[in-house]
Amino acid sequence: MAAIDIGKALGARVVACASSSEKLEMCRSAGADILINYAEGDFKKALKKHRVYGSVDVVYDPVGGKFSEPSMRALAWGGRFVVIGFASGGSNPKSGIPKIPLNLALLNERKILGVFWGAWKMQHCDENRENMDKMMSLVSSGTLKPKITKLYEINDFMQAFDDMSNRRVMGKVCLAIDRRARM
């Protein structure tokens, strides 16, 4: 959802890929221009049907697994493949990590970028603070519009974590903190 929001704020034509009609509808409401259910049918054929195969400038991949290679192949010359995580999981921890043939990067000068934000923010505290300030400014101005899926009471934090871990949420999860309890 955040990637859609940022892409639209930057003027991009956004192709959203998700595993259910419900998630795709949430992507549509966030402003995605093209919707593809990667869990139904042939993902590569769907990319070709929507005429984006081979012309994508940036792939933001938080899923990994078997969908990463066709996503990499969908990139245009000089396109960027941004690895965020491996939410696809699999039968064991390693099965969610894709094995991408490096010729896909070489032959079309595609770039692969790993984004391990947790580690980066610890090493670049000042830059992270600047980025967060810029982002909050964009939220305040209405340029970025985060989607809140559910508001949980603070005592229900384990349910919130379980819902996120099991991919039952589609936007931001927020915890409501009773300020009186902090006094």
C-alpha positions as a Markdown table, in Angstrom:
| # | Residue | x | y | z |
|---|---|---|---|---|
| 1 | Met | 0.0 | 0.0 | 0.0 |
| 2 | Ala | 2.8 | 2.4 | 0.8 |
| 3 | Ala | 4.5 | 1.6 | -2.5 |
| 4 | Ile | 1.3 | 2.5 | -4.4 |
| 5 | Asp | 1.0 | 5.7 | -2.4 |
| 6 | Ile | 4.6 | 6.8 | -3.0 |
| 7 | Gly | 4.4 | 5.8 | -6.7 |
| 8 | Lys | 1.3 | 7.8 | -7.3 |
| 9 | Ala | 2.8 | 10.8 | -5.4 |
| 10 | Leu | 5.7 | 10.6 | -7.8 |
| 11 | Gly | 3.5 | 10.5 | -10.8 |
| 12 | Ala | 4.0 | 6.9 | -11.7 |
| 13 | Arg | 1.7 | 4.5 | -13.5 |
| 14 | Val | 1.3 | 1.8 | -10.8 |
| 15 | Val | 0.9 | -1.9 | -11.5 |
| 16 | Ala | -0.3 | -3.6 | -8.3 |
| 17 | Cys | 0.1 | -7.4 | -8.0 |
| 18 | Ala | -1.6 | -9.2 | -5.1 |
| 19 | Ser | -2.9 | -12.7 | -4.2 |
| 20 | Ser | -6.6 | -12.0 | -3.8 |
| 21 | Ser | -9.5 | -9.9 | -5.2 |
| 22 | Glu | -9.9 | -8.3 | -1.8 |
| 23 | Lys | -6.2 | -7.1 | -1.7 |
| 24 | Leu | -6.5 | -5.9 | -5.3 |
| 25 | Glu | -9.6 | -3.9 | -4.5 |
| 26 | Met | -7.6 | -2.2 | -1.7 |
| 27 | Cys | -4.9 | -1.5 | -4.2 |
| 28 | Arg | -7.4 | 0.0 | -6.6 |
| 29 | Ser | -8.7 | 2.3 | -3.8 |
| 30 | Ala | -5.1 | 3.4 | -3.1 |
| 31 | Gly | -4.8 | 4.5 | -6.8 |
| 32 | Ala | -3.2 | 1.6 | -8.6 |
| 33 | Asp | -3.7 | 1.8 | -12.3 |
| 34 | Ile | -3.4 | -1.9 | -13.3 |
| 35 | Leu | -4.3 | -4.8 | -11.1 |
| 36 | Ile | -2.9 | -8.4 | -11.4 |
| 37 | Asn | -3.7 | -11.4 | -9.3 |
| 38 | Tyr | -0.5 | -13.3 | -9.3 |
| 39 | Ala | -2.1 | -16.3 | -7.6 |
| 40 | Glu | -4.5 | -17.0 | -10.5 |
| 41 | Gly | -3.3 | -18.3 | -13.8 |
| 42 | Asp | 0.0 | -17.5 | -15.4 |
| 43 | Phe | 1.6 | -14.4 | -13.9 |
| 44 | Lys | 3.9 | -13.8 | -16.9 |
| 45 | Lys | 0.9 | -14.0 | -19.3 |
| 46 | Ala | -1.0 | -11.6 | -17.1 |
| 47 | Leu | 1.9 | -9.1 | -17.3 |
| 48 | Lys | 1.9 | -9.4 | -21.1 |
| 49 | Lys | -1.9 | -9.1 | -21.3 |
| 50 | His | -1.6 | -5.7 | -19.5 |
| 51 | Arg | 1.2 | -4.7 | -21.8 |
| 52 | Val | 3.7 | -4.0 | -19.0 |
| 53 | Tyr | 6.0 | -7.0 | -19.6 |
| 54 | Gly | 9.4 | -5.6 | -20.5 |
| 55 | Ser | 8.5 | -2.0 | -19.8 |
| 56 | Val | 8.4 | -1.7 | -16.0 |
| 57 | Asp | 10.9 | 0.9 | -14.5 |
| 58 | Val | 10.8 | -0.3 | -10.9 |
| 59 | Val | 9.7 | -3.5 | -9.2 |
| 60 | Tyr | 9.1 | -3.3 | -5.5 |
| 61 | Asp | 9.2 | -6.9 | -4.3 |
| 62 | Pro | 8.2 | -7.7 | -0.7 |
| 63 | Val | 6.9 | -11.2 | -1.7 |
| 64 | Gly | 9.8 | -13.1 | -3.2 |
| 65 | Gly | 9.4 | -16.7 | -4.1 |
| 66 | Lys | 8.4 | -17.9 | -7.6 |
| 67 | Phe | 7.0 | -14.5 | -8.6 |
| 68 | Ser | 10.4 | -12.6 | -8.4 |
| 69 | Glu | 11.9 | -13.9 | -11.6 |
| 70 | Pro | 8.9 | -13.0 | -13.9 |
| 71 | Ser | 8.9 | -9.6 | -12.2 |
| 72 | Met | 12.6 | -9.2 | -12.9 |
| 73 | Arg | 11.9 | -10.1 | -16.5 |
| 74 | Ala | 9.1 | -7.5 | -16.7 |
| 75 | Leu | 11.7 | -4.8 | -16.2 |
| 76 | Ala | 12.7 | -2.4 | -19.0 |
| 77 | Trp | 16.2 | -1.6 | -20.0 |
| 78 | Gly | 17.9 | -0.2 | -16.9 |
| 79 | Gly | 15.0 | -1.1 | -14.6 |
| 80 | Arg | 15.4 | -1.5 | -10.9 |
| 81 | Phe | 14.4 | -4.5 | -8.9 |
| 82 | Val | 14.0 | -3.5 | -5.2 |
| 83 | Val | 14.0 | -6.5 | -2.8 |
| 84 | Ile | 12.1 | -5.7 | 0.4 |
| 85 | Gly | 11.5 | -9.1 | 1.8 |
| 86 | Phe | 10.2 | -12.6 | 1.3 |
| 87 | Ala | 6.6 | -12.7 | 2.5 |
| 88 | Ser | 5.7 | -15.6 | 0.2 |
| 89 | Gly | 7.2 | -18.0 | 2.8 |
| 90 | Gly | 7.2 | -21.5 | 1.6 |
| 91 | Ser | 7.7 | -25.0 | 2.8 |
| 92 | Asn | 10.9 | -23.9 | 4.6 |
| 93 | Pro | 12.5 | -20.5 | 5.2 |
| 94 | Lys | 14.8 | -20.7 | 2.2 |
| 95 | Ser | 12.0 | -21.6 | -0.3 |
| 96 | Gly | 10.7 | -18.0 | -0.2 |
| 97 | Ile | 14.1 | -16.6 | -1.3 |
| 98 | Pro | 14.2 | -16.5 | -5.1 |
| 99 | Lys | 17.1 | -17.6 | -7.2 |
| 100 | Ile | 17.4 | -15.0 | -10.0 |
| 101 | Pro | 19.7 | -15.7 | -13.0 |
| 102 | Leu | 22.2 | -12.9 | -13.0 |
| 103 | Asn | 22.1 | -12.7 | -16.8 |
| 104 | Leu | 18.7 | -11.0 | -16.3 |
| 105 | Ala | 20.6 | -8.1 | -14.7 |
| 106 | Leu | 23.5 | -8.1 | -17.2 |
| 107 | Leu | 21.7 | -8.3 | -20.5 |
| 108 | Asn | 19.4 | -5.3 | -19.9 |
| 109 | Glu | 21.5 | -3.4 | -17.4 |
| 110 | Arg | 18.9 | -4.0 | -14.7 |
| 111 | Lys | 19.8 | -3.1 | -11.2 |
| 112 | Ile | 19.0 | -5.2 | -8.1 |
| 113 | Leu | 18.8 | -3.3 | -4.8 |
| 114 | Gly | 18.3 | -4.9 | -1.4 |
| 115 | Val | 16.6 | -2.7 | 1.1 |
| 116 | Phe | 17.2 | -3.8 | 4.7 |
| 117 | Trp | 15.7 | -0.7 | 6.3 |
| 118 | Gly | 16.0 | -2.0 | 9.9 |
| 119 | Ala | 19.8 | -2.3 | 9.7 |
| 120 | Trp | 20.2 | 0.9 | 7.6 |
| 121 | Lys | 18.2 | 3.1 | 10.0 |
| 122 | Met | 20.4 | 1.9 | 12.9 |
| 123 | Gln | 23.6 | 2.9 | 11.0 |
| 124 | His | 22.1 | 6.2 | 9.6 |
| 125 | Cys | 20.1 | 7.7 | 12.4 |
| 126 | Asp | 20.3 | 11.3 | 11.2 |
| 127 | Glu | 19.4 | 10.4 | 7.6 |
| 128 | Asn | 16.6 | 8.2 | 8.7 |
| 129 | Arg | 15.2 | 11.1 | 10.8 |
| 130 | Glu | 15.4 | 13.4 | 7.8 |
| 131 | Asn | 13.6 | 10.8 | 5.7 |
| 132 | Met | 10.9 | 10.3 | 8.3 |
| 133 | Asp | 10.4 | 14.1 | 8.6 |
| 134 | Lys | 10.0 | 14.4 | 4.8 |
| 135 | Met | 7.5 | 11.5 | 4.8 |
| 136 | Met | 5.5 | 13.0 | 7.7 |
| 137 | Ser | 5.4 | 16.3 | 5.8 |
| 138 | Leu | 4.0 | 14.5 | 2.8 |
| 139 | Val | 1.4 | 12.8 | 5.0 |
| 140 | Ser | 0.5 | 16.2 | 6.7 |
| 141 | Ser | 0.1 | 17.8 | 3.3 |
| 142 | Gly | -2.1 | 15.0 | 2.0 |
| 143 | Thr | 0.3 | 14.0 | -0.7 |
| 144 | Leu | 0.7 | 10.6 | 1.0 |
| 145 | Lys | -2.4 | 8.9 | 2.4 |
| 146 | Pro | -1.6 | 5.9 | 4.5 |
| 147 | Lys | -4.4 | 3.3 | 4.6 |
| 148 | Ile | -5.2 | 2.1 | 8.1 |
| 149 | Thr | -6.6 | -1.4 | 8.0 |
| 150 | Lys | -7.4 | -1.8 | 11.6 |
| 151 | Leu | -7.0 | -0.1 | 14.9 |
| 152 | Tyr | -6.2 | -2.5 | 17.7 |
| 153 | Glu | -6.3 | -1.8 | 21.5 |
| 154 | Ile | -2.8 | -1.8 | 23.0 |
| 155 | Asn | -3.6 | -5.0 | 25.0 |
| 156 | Asp | -4.4 | -6.7 | 21.7 |
| 157 | Phe | -0.9 | -6.2 | 20.3 |
| 158 | Met | -0.3 | -10.0 | 20.0 |
| 159 | Gln | -3.4 | -10.3 | 17.7 |
| 160 | Ala | -2.2 | -7.3 | 15.6 |
| 161 | Phe | 1.2 | -9.0 | 15.3 |
| 162 | Asp | -0.4 | -12.4 | 14.4 |
| 163 | Asp | -2.6 | -10.7 | 11.8 |
| 164 | Met | 0.4 | -9.1 | 10.2 |
| 165 | Ser | 2.5 | -12.2 | 10.4 |
| 166 | Asn | -0.2 | -14.2 | 8.7 |
| 167 | Arg | -0.9 | -11.7 | 6.0 |
| 168 | Arg | -4.4 | -10.8 | 7.1 |
| 169 | Val | -3.9 | -7.1 | 6.9 |
| 170 | Met | -3.6 | -4.9 | 3.8 |
| 171 | Gly | -2.7 | -1.5 | 5.1 |
| 172 | Lys | -1.2 | 0.0 | 8.2 |
| 173 | Val | -1.9 | -1.5 | 11.6 |
| 174 | Cys | -2.2 | 0.9 | 14.5 |
| 175 | Leu | -2.3 | 0.4 | 18.2 |
| 176 | Ala | -4.6 | 2.6 | 20.3 |
| 177 | Ile | -2.8 | 3.7 | 23.5 |
| 178 | Asp | -4.9 | 4.8 | 26.4 |
| 179 | Arg | -3.1 | 8.0 | 27.6 |
| 180 | Arg | -4.6 | 7.8 | 31.0 |
| 181 | Ala | -2.8 | 4.5 | 31.6 |
| 182 | Arg | 0.5 | 6.3 | 31.1 |
| 183 | Met | -0.1 | 8.8 | 33.9 |
